[in-house]
Amino acid sequence: MAIINALRFDDASVGIIADEEYWFLGRRKSYFQDSLQHLVTKEISEKTGIVAVYGGTGTPAFHWDVIKRSQEKIVQEFNKHAEKISTVYDIGRIVLGVLQDVKRERINQKLHFMYGFDTDDLNRGYFEVDGKRYDIKQKRIKDKALAMVMGKEKNHLTKPILSNKAVIAGYDAKDKISMYYFNSENSVMSFTSGGYETIGPGKYASGLSFAEFFLGMPLHTRRKGFDRIDGMIQLINSAIMAADYYNEVGGLFNIIFIDGEKKSYKEKVIEVFDNRGKVASEVVRALRWQMINKQDARALIQQLIFKQGDWQSIEAMLYDKSSNSLKLDLLLRGYKEMELDELDESPSTKKSKKGARK
């Protein structure tokens, strides 16, 4: 599984974040999920101004199939009818059709595996094998097969098909920033109107984080938008909350920030992966623990994400600005805060600590 959180900053900018953790068959976990993918090619984006990012949680193979087919379908549709693709909604409409096709194919595969017929055979009441007709008469089989087709049969065979959710966040010149939610269980696409979207195992913790952020904000600010640095800190904090309090969320954070007001595709998209994502989460954690002040946290996030600064230098700056770099280092390594309350960092300890980190 993965946590996918998207936050609308203003009419022109949006951020989306995902973790890397996934559990194979609910038993073995890994930390190499790549949940965020661009749907629109650079060439099409330069012509239309559309930037759209897909983030999915559930079964990786299902989402990978949807993403690859959607990318191909978008190119095909654009080459045939370029005028029909001008908004993120148009991209979402294509993705929804692909998602429904992928779901239908996988349900048919399960039906063939279990009963030897597919959805069309079920609808007409019979199937053929080597030219011989077999009527589907047994009520129990018909009911179970129909339940699978309708998404009501939830077991280990159908869960990888039905338990998939996705978010598309993006920008276009007509609608500006927009986000859409997808659910494979009922094959729907819904417009996200609340300013943020969160899906995955830790969505309730992330939702609480976002709710507290918006509750403290006046209506005119919510409408107009807020500072991108504050928004990025909140986006990262929402993922930290999910990772800390819910199972199947963890690893490094991958972040994509879209600024639709920039001219070129390269300027519109900022991607933060691997070590940069790790340092970004360390900065926000330090702020949560009150080990650095808000002004310093903002400056570090600005340098790390929006100015593409060197992550090693910024991590060193984080420790320099910390009220107690030794305590911060221990907290980030997983030590308990209660046992560190009386920790005293002498000048000699601080000096040796700095030397050790070089």
C-alpha positions as CSV (number, residue, x, y, z in Angstrom):
1,M,0.0,0.0,0.0
2,A,1.0,3.7,-0.1
3,I,-0.2,7.0,1.2
4,I,-1.0,9.5,-1.5
5,N,-1.7,13.1,-0.3
6,A,-2.4,16.0,-2.6
7,L,-2.8,19.6,-1.4
8,R,-3.9,22.6,-3.5
9,F,-1.8,25.6,-2.6
10,D,-3.6,28.2,-4.8
11,D,-5.1,28.5,-8.3
12,A,-1.7,27.8,-9.9
13,S,0.1,25.3,-7.6
14,V,-0.4,21.9,-6.1
15,G,1.7,19.4,-4.3
16,I,1.4,15.6,-4.2
17,I,3.4,13.3,-1.9
18,A,3.7,9.5,-1.6
19,D,5.7,7.0,0.6
20,E,7.6,4.0,-0.7
21,E,6.3,1.2,1.5
22,Y,4.4,-1.8,0.0
23,W,3.5,-5.2,1.6
24,F,3.6,-8.3,-0.6
25,L,0.6,-10.4,0.2
26,G,0.4,-8.6,3.5
27,R,3.5,-10.4,4.7
28,R,6.7,-9.0,3.3
29,K,7.3,-5.3,3.1
30,S,9.5,-3.4,0.7
31,Y,10.6,0.2,0.3
32,F,10.8,0.8,-3.4
33,Q,7.3,1.8,-4.5
34,D,7.2,4.4,-7.2
35,S,3.7,5.6,-6.8
36,L,3.8,9.0,-8.5
37,Q,3.8,9.1,-12.3
38,H,3.3,11.8,-15.0
39,L,0.4,11.1,-17.4
40,V,1.1,13.8,-20.0
41,T,4.3,13.8,-22.1
42,K,6.6,16.8,-22.1
43,E,5.7,17.5,-25.7
44,I,2.0,17.5,-25.1
45,S,2.4,19.6,-22.0
46,E,4.4,22.2,-23.9
47,K,1.6,22.5,-26.5
48,T,-1.4,22.4,-24.1
49,G,-0.1,23.7,-20.8
50,I,-1.4,20.6,-19.0
51,V,0.5,18.9,-16.2
52,A,-1.1,15.9,-14.6
53,V,0.4,13.5,-12.0
54,Y,-1.2,10.1,-11.1
55,G,-0.8,8.7,-7.6
56,G,-2.2,5.3,-6.8
57,T,-2.6,3.1,-3.7
58,G,-3.5,-0.6,-3.6
59,T,-2.0,-3.2,-6.0
60,P,1.1,-1.8,-7.8
61,A,0.5,-4.0,-10.9
62,F,-3.0,-2.7,-11.3
63,H,-1.9,1.0,-11.2
64,W,1.1,0.3,-13.5
65,D,-1.2,-1.1,-16.1
66,V,-3.6,1.8,-15.8
67,I,-0.7,4.3,-16.0
68,K,1.0,2.9,-19.0
69,R,-2.2,2.4,-21.0
70,S,-3.4,5.9,-20.1
71,Q,-0.1,7.4,-21.2
72,E,-0.5,5.7,-24.5
73,K,-4.2,6.5,-24.9
74,I,-3.6,10.2,-24.2
75,V,-1.0,10.3,-27.0
76,Q,-3.3,8.6,-29.4
77,E,-6.3,10.8,-28.5
78,F,-4.1,13.9,-28.8
79,N,-2.8,12.9,-32.2
80,K,-6.3,12.3,-33.5
81,H,-8.3,15.1,-31.8
82,A,-5.9,17.6,-30.1
83,E,-8.7,20.1,-29.5
84,K,-10.5,17.6,-27.2
85,I,-7.7,17.5,-24.7
86,S,-7.3,20.9,-23.0
87,T,-8.0,20.2,-19.3
88,V,-7.0,17.9,-16.5
89,Y,-10.6,16.7,-16.6
90,D,-10.1,15.5,-20.1
91,I,-7.0,13.5,-18.9
92,G,-9.1,12.1,-16.1
93,R,-11.8,11.0,-18.4
94,I,-9.3,9.0,-20.4
95,V,-7.8,7.5,-17.3
96,L,-11.3,6.5,-16.0
97,G,-12.0,4.6,-19.2
98,V,-8.7,2.8,-19.0
99,L,-9.3,2.0,-15.3
100,Q,-12.7,0.5,-16.2
101,D,-11.1,-1.6,-19.0
102,V,-8.3,-2.9,-16.8
103,K,-10.8,-3.8,-14.1
104,R,-13.1,-5.6,-16.6
105,E,-10.2,-7.6,-18.0
106,R,-9.0,-8.7,-14.6
107,I,-12.4,-9.7,-13.5
108,N,-12.8,-11.7,-16.7
109,Q,-9.5,-13.4,-16.0
110,K,-10.7,-14.5,-12.5
111,L,-14.0,-15.7,-14.0
112,H,-12.2,-17.8,-16.6
113,F,-9.9,-19.2,-13.9
114,M,-12.8,-20.2,-11.6
115,Y,-15.6,-21.1,-14.0
116,G,-14.3,-21.0,-17.6
117,F,-16.5,-18.1,-18.8
118,D,-16.4,-14.3,-18.8
119,T,-18.8,-11.4,-18.3
120,D,-20.3,-11.5,-21.8
121,D,-20.9,-15.3,-21.4
122,L,-22.6,-14.7,-18.0
123,N,-24.9,-12.0,-19.5
124,R,-26.0,-14.2,-22.4
125,G,-26.4,-17.3,-20.1
126,Y,-24.0,-19.7,-21.8
127,F,-20.4,-20.2,-23.1
128,E,-18.8,-22.3,-25.8
129,V,-15.7,-24.5,-25.7
130,D,-14.4,-26.2,-28.9
131,G,-17.8,-25.4,-30.5
132,K,-19.8,-27.0,-27.8
133,R,-22.4,-24.9,-25.9
134,Y,-22.6,-25.0,-22.1
135,D,-25.6,-23.3,-20.4
136,I,-24.9,-21.4,-17.1
137,K,-27.7,-22.8,-15.0
138,Q,-26.4,-23.3,-11.5
139,K,-27.8,-20.5,-9.4
140,R,-24.9,-20.5,-6.9
141,I,-22.3,-20.1,-9.6
142,K,-24.4,-17.4,-11.4
143,D,-24.8,-15.5,-8.1
144,K,-21.1,-15.7,-7.2
145,A,-20.0,-14.8,-10.7
146,L,-22.5,-11.8,-10.8
147,A,-21.2,-10.7,-7.4
148,M,-17.7,-10.7,-8.8
149,V,-18.7,-8.6,-11.8
150,M,-20.7,-6.2,-9.6
151,G,-17.8,-5.8,-7.1
152,K,-19.7,-7.4,-4.3
153,E,-17.6,-10.5,-4.0
154,K,-14.6,-9.4,-1.9
155,N,-12.0,-12.1,-1.3
156,H,-8.3,-12.7,-1.9
157,L,-9.0,-13.1,-5.6
158,T,-10.8,-9.8,-6.1
159,K,-9.1,-7.6,-3.5
160,P,-6.1,-6.8,-5.8
161,I,-8.7,-5.6,-8.4
162,L,-11.2,-3.8,-6.2
163,S,-9.0,-2.3,-3.5
164,N,-7.4,0.3,-5.7
165,K,-7.7,4.1,-5.4
166,A,-5.9,6.9,-7.1
167,V,-5.6,10.7,-7.3
168,I,-4.8,12.9,-10.2
169,A,-3.5,16.3,-9.4
170,G,-2.7,18.8,-12.1
171,Y,-2.9,22.2,-13.9
172,D,-4.4,23.5,-17.1
173,A,-5.0,27.0,-18.5
174,K,-8.8,26.7,-18.3
175,D,-9.6,25.2,-14.9
176,K,-6.2,26.0,-13.3
177,I,-5.5,23.5,-10.4
178,S,-7.8,20.6,-10.1
179,M,-7.7,17.2,-8.4
180,Y,-9.8,14.0,-9.1
181,Y,-10.3,10.9,-7.0
182,F,-10.7,7.4,-8.6
183,N,-12.0,4.2,-7.0
184,S,-11.8,0.9,-8.9
185,E,-14.4,-0.8,-6.7
186,N,-17.2,1.3,-8.1
187,S,-15.4,2.6,-11.2
188,V,-15.9,6.3,-10.5
189,M,-14.1,9.6,-10.9
190,S,-14.9,12.4,-8.4
191,F,-13.8,16.0,-8.4
192,T,-12.0,17.0,-5.2
193,S,-13.5,20.2,-3.9
194,G,-12.1,20.4,-0.4
195,G,-8.6,21.6,-1.1
196,Y,-6.9,18.3,-0.4
197,E,-7.2,14.6,-1.1
198,T,-5.7,11.7,0.9
199,I,-5.9,8.0,0.2
200,G,-4.2,4.9,1.6
201,P,-3.8,3.2,5.0
202,G,-2.9,6.4,6.8
203,K,-5.5,8.7,5.3
204,Y,-7.3,9.4,8.6
205,A,-4.1,10.7,10.3
206,S,-3.3,12.8,7.1
207,G,-6.9,14.1,7.0
208,L,-6.6,15.2,10.6
209,S,-3.4,17.0,9.8
210,F,-5.0,18.8,6.9
211,A,-8.1,19.6,8.8
212,E,-6.2,21.3,11.6
213,F,-4.3,23.3,9.0
214,F,-7.4,24.5,7.3
215,L,-9.4,25.1,10.5
216,G,-6.8,27.7,11.6
217,M,-7.1,29.5,8.3
218,P,-9.7,32.3,7.5
219,L,-12.0,31.7,4.6
220,H,-10.5,34.4,2.3
221,T,-7.1,32.7,2.7
222,R,-8.5,29.3,1.9
223,R,-10.1,30.8,-1.3
224,K,-7.1,32.9,-2.4
225,G,-4.4,30.3,-1.4
226,F,-1.5,30.2,0.9
227,D,2.3,30.4,0.9
228,R,3.9,27.5,-1.0
229,I,6.5,27.0,1.7
230,D,3.9,26.7,4.5
231,G,1.9,24.4,2.2
232,M,4.9,22.2,1.5
233,I,5.6,21.9,5.2
234,Q,2.0,20.9,5.8
235,L,2.0,18.4,2.9
236,I,5.1,16.7,4.4
237,N,3.6,16.8,7.9
238,S,0.5,15.0,6.6
239,A,2.7,12.1,5.3
240,I,4.7,12.0,8.6
241,M,1.4,11.7,10.5
242,A,0.3,8.8,8.4
243,A,3.7,7.0,8.7
244,D,3.9,7.5,12.5
245,Y,0.4,6.3,13.4
246,Y,-0.6,3.7,10.7
247,N,0.7,0.4,9.4
248,E,1.9,-0.1,5.8
249,V,3.1,3.5,5.4
250,G,6.8,4.3,5.5
251,G,10.1,4.7,3.7
252,L,11.3,7.9,2.1
253,F,8.8,10.4,0.7
254,N,8.5,11.3,-3.0
255,I,7.1,14.7,-3.7
256,I,6.0,16.5,-6.9
257,F,5.2,20.2,-6.9
258,I,3.4,21.8,-9.9
259,D,3.5,25.5,-10.5
260,G,1.3,26.2,-13.5
261,E,2.3,29.9,-13.8
262,K,5.8,29.0,-15.0
263,K,6.5,29.0,-18.7
264,S,8.4,25.8,-19.6
265,Y,7.6,22.2,-18.5
266,K,11.0,22.0,-16.7
267,E,10.1,25.1,-14.6
268,K,6.5,24.0,-13.9
269,V,7.5,20.7,-12.2
270,I,9.7,20.2,-9.2
271,E,10.4,16.6,-8.1
272,V,11.8,15.6,-4.7
273,F,12.9,12.0,-4.3
274,D,15.3,9.9,-2.3
275,N,17.8,11.8,0.0
276,R,16.1,15.2,-0.7
277,G,12.8,13.7,0.5
278,K,14.5,12.3,3.6
279,V,16.1,15.7,4.6
280,A,12.8,17.5,3.9
281,S,11.0,15.1,6.4
282,E,13.8,15.7,8.9
283,V,13.3,19.4,8.7
284,V,9.6,19.1,9.3
285,R,10.1,16.6,12.2
286,A,12.6,19.0,13.8
287,L,9.9,21.7,13.6
288,R,7.3,19.4,15.1
289,W,9.7,18.7,18.0
290,Q,10.4,22.4,18.4
291,M,14.1,21.8,17.8
292,I,14.1,24.6,15.2
293,N,11.9,27.6,14.8
294,K,9.4,28.2,12.0
295,Q,11.5,30.8,10.3
296,D,14.5,28.5,10.0
297,A,12.3,25.6,8.9
298,R,10.9,27.8,6.1
299,A,14.3,28.9,5.0
300,L,15.5,25.3,4.8
301,I,12.5,24.0,2.9
302,Q,12.9,27.0,0.5
303,Q,16.5,26.1,-0.2
304,L,16.0,22.3,-0.3
305,I,12.8,22.1,-2.5
306,F,12.2,25.4,-4.3
307,K,15.8,26.4,-4.9
308,Q,17.1,22.8,-5.4
309,G,19.9,23.3,-2.9
310,D,22.5,20.6,-2.0
311,W,20.8,18.3,0.4
312,Q,24.0,17.5,2.4
313,S,24.7,21.2,3.0
314,I,21.1,21.8,4.0
315,E,21.1,18.8,6.4
316,A,24.2,20.3,8.0
317,M,22.4,23.7,8.3
318,L,19.5,21.9,10.0
319,Y,21.8,20.6,12.8
320,D,23.6,24.0,13.1
321,K,20.2,25.8,13.6
322,S,18.9,23.2,16.0
323,S,18.6,24.2,19.7
324,N,20.3,20.8,20.5
325,S,21.9,19.0,17.6
326,L,22.8,15.9,19.7
327,K,19.2,15.5,20.8
328,L,17.9,16.1,17.3
329,D,20.2,13.4,16.0
330,L,19.1,10.9,18.6
331,L,15.4,11.7,18.0
332,L,15.8,11.2,14.2
333,R,17.4,7.9,14.9
334,G,14.4,6.8,16.9
335,Y,15.4,7.4,20.5
336,K,12.6,8.2,23.0
337,E,12.1,11.9,23.6
338,M,11.2,11.5,27.3
339,E,14.7,10.0,28.0
340,L,16.4,12.9,26.3
341,D,14.7,15.8,28.1
342,E,17.6,16.3,30.4
343,L,20.2,15.9,27.7
344,D,22.8,18.7,28.0
345,E,24.9,19.5,24.9
346,S,28.1,21.0,26.0
347,P,30.3,23.1,23.6
348,S,32.8,20.2,23.4
349,T,30.1,17.7,22.6
350,K,28.6,20.0,19.9
351,K,32.1,20.5,18.4
352,S,32.8,16.8,18.3
353,K,29.2,16.2,16.9
354,K,29.9,18.6,14.0
355,G,33.1,17.0,13.3
356,A,31.5,13.5,13.2
357,R,28.9,14.6,10.6
358,K,31.5,16.0,8.2
